[in-house]
Amino acid sequence: MRTEINKYDTKHGSPYDRGSADRYYSRGSEPHYYPNGTGNAPRVKVEDMSKAEVEAYHAGYDQETDRKQWY
């Protein structure tokens, strides 16, 4: 059985990964991704993303249940 998370590419820097990280670190939702891995240029902004990429970002953001504990 295929789960919803498996529908998306979850590699480092992918739209899903970036959405998940933004939610984990309590950042606002700002769709973006790094095709060459997190932090490696270029940073693709929402205006340059496909509908499917934006959907993957939001899925990662919405499905992240853990949060960074800032002590």
C-alpha positions as CSV (number, residue, x, y, z in Angstrom):
1,M,0.0,0.0,0.0
2,R,1.4,3.4,-1.0
3,T,1.3,6.1,1.6
4,E,0.9,9.8,0.9
5,I,4.4,10.6,1.9
6,N,5.8,8.2,-0.8
7,K,3.9,10.2,-3.4
8,Y,6.6,12.9,-3.2
9,D,10.4,13.1,-3.7
10,T,11.7,13.5,-0.2
11,K,15.4,13.9,-0.9
12,H,17.4,16.8,0.7
13,G,16.5,20.0,-0.9
14,S,13.3,18.8,-2.6
15,P,10.1,20.8,-2.3
16,Y,8.6,18.3,0.2
17,D,11.8,18.3,2.3
18,R,11.9,22.1,2.4
19,G,8.2,22.3,3.4
20,S,8.8,19.8,6.1
21,A,11.9,21.6,7.4
22,D,10.1,25.0,7.4
23,R,7.3,23.5,9.6
24,Y,9.8,21.7,11.9
25,Y,11.7,24.9,12.6
26,S,8.4,26.9,13.0
27,R,9.0,29.0,9.9
28,G,6.1,30.3,7.9
29,S,5.1,28.6,4.7
30,E,7.2,30.0,1.8
31,P,7.4,27.5,-1.1
32,H,10.9,27.0,-2.4
33,Y,13.4,24.2,-3.0
34,Y,17.0,23.5,-3.9
35,P,17.5,21.2,-6.9
36,N,21.2,20.7,-6.0
37,G,20.5,19.9,-2.3
38,T,19.7,22.1,0.6
39,G,21.6,25.4,0.7
40,N,23.2,24.8,-2.7
41,A,22.4,27.3,-5.4
42,P,20.1,27.9,-7.0
43,R,17.2,28.4,-4.6
44,V,14.0,28.0,-6.7
45,K,11.3,30.5,-5.6
46,V,7.5,29.8,-5.7
47,E,7.1,31.9,-8.9
48,D,9.4,29.5,-10.7
49,M,7.9,26.3,-9.3
50,S,5.4,24.0,-11.1
51,K,2.0,23.4,-9.6
52,A,3.2,19.9,-8.6
53,E,6.3,21.3,-6.8
54,V,4.2,23.7,-4.8
55,E,1.8,20.9,-3.9
56,A,4.8,18.8,-2.7
57,Y,6.1,21.7,-0.6
58,H,2.6,22.2,1.0
59,A,2.3,18.4,1.6
60,G,5.7,18.4,3.4
61,Y,4.7,21.4,5.5
62,D,1.2,20.0,6.4
63,Q,2.4,16.5,7.1
64,E,5.3,17.5,9.5
65,T,4.2,16.6,13.0
66,D,7.5,17.2,14.9
67,R,8.8,20.6,16.0
68,K,12.2,21.8,17.0
69,Q,12.4,22.4,20.8
70,W,14.1,25.7,21.4
71,Y,15.6,25.5,24.9
